[in-house]
């Protein structure tokens, strides 16, 4: 009897344990983060889409990264990082950026995820850091190099720092408006993809010192590739988000609504 | 899909602790970024290739890496060859063409810097496979845990890897189902058709996997995930004197390269 009383007393004195919080990462159940990381790795093995006549490829990974923030919120950064690390461990032969390849997809998911979680100041800081990483490199001050990150980074900065656009896009994503979700998804996917590709470009520039003679002539090519990725990611993003909502499966918009 | 790139063997490199190999990998990566003279990076590449041979790893992997990235390596070299603003001229090609930033000369500095960047590319491309092919994934994961990365992140890595075969099977089933319905052709067709195919694969794949995640969630919760317990590990590794030696050698090499560059 004495032992039982003391046990009860201890239970009352201790702070309550919240297992549900322990099992979550930035509000998202850890099981979803695990599943996304596994999906990300699987997407790395799915044959890439060629860009006709240009010898480039569009990877399914790029689509996963672009929509990750809308599906998982800021936890997308963790899921993408895990997926990127596992991809590097399983397929180490195509890692152009070496063991640091996972950084690009992490940043992509982080910026759009923070934006969805209404942490726009933090998203802005990360995006500005990425932009600074590009412009701190002396090569970025060569002829016309400023146009390389321009189109989609400009849209990203506008979405983050222009309150009416930011509020409108977030509202449409959270309310899943049947028509307006399309342009809003386009903006969110643009934010994620532009953060990813600008991180990649900055890392490539620091590692391999590609000058304007490479970047400027290929600018149109990369803009067209990015456009295709963003459009396809928008279509898939709307499909996934609508499907998750209809199936009443947990995802970030349910949490941040 | 491959679930591991590890190639079993009983060599010096295979026997090293994953932590010391990870530290050596990061050090070599940092040195490759710090140094910008081809002779030094060639020395670094020599160390990497010697390790590759010592670990008895297949050389055809190296050949495939070089073949796959030869195009981008050539591009990197040509850019430095023609556009690097050097002072010691080797070859006069034409009059200056300001529009493309070409001085008309090929300089010694441009050749050396171009070679240095190609060698840097090769070091970066070969160093990660060297680690992954000589270390079992379980030991790599344990090394990350021993480096005090958050347990939850280590859990995500290991659980995601164990789920890969089932997700891959699901992806193949969806591909087959969509092919049967005539909705998509994943192998042929123009760009638009292939993009449509990727949408018809990804959407059901993600939704199905998210539905399965609820079972995983129940399993995680029922095992009281996150409970404050003292964790033990099935696999235990210990740093041996040879591992400490490798870590010290990596540190000294890093200091030496910093001295070469800025000393």
HADDOCK unambig.tbl for C-alpha pairs under 7 A between the chains (distance, minus, plus):
assign (segid A and resid 19 and name CA) (segid B and resid 224 and name CA) 6.80 0.50 0.50
assign (segid A and resid 19 and name CA) (segid B and resid 226 and name CA) 6.64 0.50 0.50
assign (segid A and resid 22 and name CA) (segid B and resid 225 and name CA) 6.95 0.50 0.50
assign (segid A and resid 22 and name CA) (segid B and resid 226 and name CA) 5.05 0.50 0.50
assign (segid A and resid 23 and name CA) (segid B and resid 225 and name CA) 6.09 0.50 0.50
assign (segid A and resid 23 and name CA) (segid B and resid 226 and name CA) 6.29 0.50 0.50
assign (segid A and resid 31 and name CA) (segid B and resid 213 and name CA) 5.63 0.50 0.50
assign (segid A and resid 31 and name CA) (segid B and resid 216 and name CA) 5.95 0.50 0.50
assign (segid A and resid 31 and name CA) (segid B and resid 217 and name CA) 5.33 0.50 0.50
assign (segid A and resid 32 and name CA) (segid B and resid 210 and name CA) 6.64 0.50 0.50
assign (segid A and resid 32 and name CA) (segid B and resid 213 and name CA) 5.99 0.50 0.50
assign (segid A and resid 34 and name CA) (segid B and resid 156 and name CA) 5.10 0.50 0.50
assign (segid A and resid 34 and name CA) (segid B and resid 159 and name CA) 6.57 0.50 0.50
assign (segid A and resid 34 and name CA) (segid B and resid 160 and name CA) 5.16 0.50 0.50
assign (segid A and resid 35 and name CA) (segid B and resid 160 and name CA) 6.37 0.50 0.50
assign (segid A and resid 35 and name CA) (segid B and resid 209 and name CA) 6.64 0.50 0.50
assign (segid A and resid 35 and name CA) (segid B and resid 210 and name CA) 6.98 0.50 0.50
assign (segid A and resid 35 and name CA) (segid B and resid 213 and name CA) 6.53 0.50 0.50
assign (segid A and resid 37 and name CA) (segid B and resid 160 and name CA) 5.98 0.50 0.50
assign (segid A and resid 38 and name CA) (segid B and resid 160 and name CA) 4.75 0.50 0.50
assign (segid A and resid 38 and name CA) (segid B and resid 161 and name CA) 6.57 0.50 0.50
assign (segid A and resid 38 and name CA) (segid B and resid 163 and name CA) 6.44 0.50 0.50
assign (segid A and resid 38 and name CA) (segid B and resid 164 and name CA) 5.63 0.50 0.50
assign (segid A and resid 39 and name CA) (segid B and resid 167 and name CA) 6.80 0.50 0.50
assign (segid A and resid 42 and name CA) (segid B and resid 164 and name CA) 6.90 0.50 0.50
assign (segid A and resid 42 and name CA) (segid B and resid 168 and name CA) 6.05 0.50 0.50
assign (segid A and resid 45 and name CA) (segid B and resid 1 and name CA) 6.98 0.50 0.50
assign (segid A and resid 49 and name CA) (segid B and resid 194 and name CA) 6.79 0.50 0.50
assign (segid A and resid 82 and name CA) (segid B and resid 156 and name CA) 6.98 0.50 0.50
assign (segid A and resid 82 and name CA) (segid B and resid 157 and name CA) 5.77 0.50 0.50
assign (segid A and resid 89 and name CA) (segid B and resid 132 and name CA) 6.01 0.50 0.50
assign (segid A and resid 90 and name CA) (segid B and resid 2 and name CA) 6.81 0.50 0.50
assign (segid A and resid 90 and name CA) (segid B and resid 3 and name CA) 6.44 0.50 0.50
assign (segid A and resid 90 and name CA) (segid B and resid 4 and name CA) 5.46 0.50 0.50
assign (segid A and resid 90 and name CA) (segid B and resid 5 and name CA) 5.67 0.50 0.50
assign (segid A and resid 92 and name CA) (segid B and resid 128 and name CA) 6.05 0.50 0.50
assign (segid A and resid 92 and name CA) (segid B and resid 129 and name CA) 5.26 0.50 0.50
assign (segid A and resid 93 and name CA) (segid B and resid 65 and name CA) 6.40 0.50 0.50
assign (segid A and resid 93 and name CA) (segid B and resid 125 and name CA) 6.83 0.50 0.50
assign (segid A and resid 93 and name CA) (segid B and resid 129 and name CA) 6.48 0.50 0.50
assign (segid A and resid 95 and name CA) (segid B and resid 125 and name CA) 6.51 0.50 0.50
assign (segid A and resid 96 and name CA) (segid B and resid 125 and name CA) 6.49 0.50 0.50
assign (segid A and resid 98 and name CA) (segid B and resid 124 and name CA) 5.19 0.50 0.50
assign (segid A and resid 98 and name CA) (segid B and resid 125 and name CA) 5.83 0.50 0.50
assign (segid A and resid 98 and name CA) (segid B and resid 128 and name CA) 6.60 0.50 0.50
assign (segid A and resid 99 and name CA) (segid B and resid 128 and name CA) 6.13 0.50 0.50
assign (segid A and resid 207 and name CA) (segid B and resid 33 and name CA) 6.67 0.50 0.50
assign (segid A and resid 208 and name CA) (segid B and resid 117 and name CA) 5.96 0.50 0.50
assign (segid A and resid 210 and name CA) (segid B and resid 76 and name CA) 6.80 0.50 0.50
assign (segid A and resid 213 and name CA) (segid B and resid 100 and name CA) 6.84 0.50 0.50
assign (segid A and resid 232 and name CA) (segid B and resid 195 and name CA) 6.94 0.50 0.50
assign (segid A and resid 236 and name CA) (segid B and resid 199 and name CA) 5.66 0.50 0.50
assign (segid A and resid 236 and name CA) (segid B and resid 203 and name CA) 6.35 0.50 0.50
assign (segid A and resid 239 and name CA) (segid B and resid 203 and name CA) 6.38 0.50 0.50
assign (segid A and resid 240 and name CA) (segid B and resid 203 and name CA) 5.45 0.50 0.50
assign (segid A and resid 240 and name CA) (segid B and resid 207 and name CA) 6.78 0.50 0.50
assign (segid A and resid 243 and name CA) (segid B and resid 207 and name CA) 6.83 0.50 0.50
assign (segid A and resid 244 and name CA) (segid B and resid 207 and name CA) 6.45 0.50 0.50
assign (segid A and resid 249 and name CA) (segid B and resid 210 and name CA) 6.97 0.50 0.50
assign (segid A and resid 249 and name CA) (segid B and resid 211 and name CA) 6.69 0.50 0.50
